[in-house]
C-alpha cells in the first residue's frame, strides 16, 4: 500500500527532470520540488561553465505549493558544457540548514551540453 510520507521528514530538494542537451540560445525551465512541511527560506539555481570556479546564482520563484522554477539559458557562441545544481535553505535551531540537488553539490553537479 502507498503511504503518504510524514511531514516531519528531513528537508530535501528534488530536481525531477534534468536536460542533458541544449542548442545555442535555447532556454529550459528547471523545476525544484521541496517536499517538506517547513517552508524553505529560499531556493536557488547555481550555474557555471564546466571547469570554472565561479557559480552564478538565480533565485527560484515559487510556482505553486512546494514547486520552484528558474530558467537555464544556453549561451550563444561555441559549444560547451554547463554545470548546475539547486540548493534550498531552511530555518534551523541556531543556524540555517542548506540542502542540495544533487546531494554532492557543488563538488558534483548536473551537466548540460550546449551544441
C-alpha positions, 0 to 999 in steps of 0.5 A: 500500500502507498503511504503518504510520507510524514511531514516531519521528514528531513528537508530535501530538494528534488530536481525531477527532470534534468536536460542533458542537451541544449542548442545555442540560445535555447532556454529550459525551465528547471523545476525544484520540488521541496517536499517538506512541511517547513517552508524553505527560506529560499531556493536557488539555481547555481550555474557555471561553465564546466571547469570554472570556479565561479557559480552564478546564482538565480533565485527560484520563484515559487510556482505553486505549493512546494514547486520552484522554477528558474530558467537555464539559458544556453549561451550563444557562441561555441559549444560547451558544457554547463554545470548546475545544481539547486540548493534550498535553505531552511530555518534551523535551531541556531543556524540555517540548514542548506540542502542540495540537488544533487546531494554532492553539490557543488563538488558534483553537479548536473551537466548540460551540453550546449551544441 
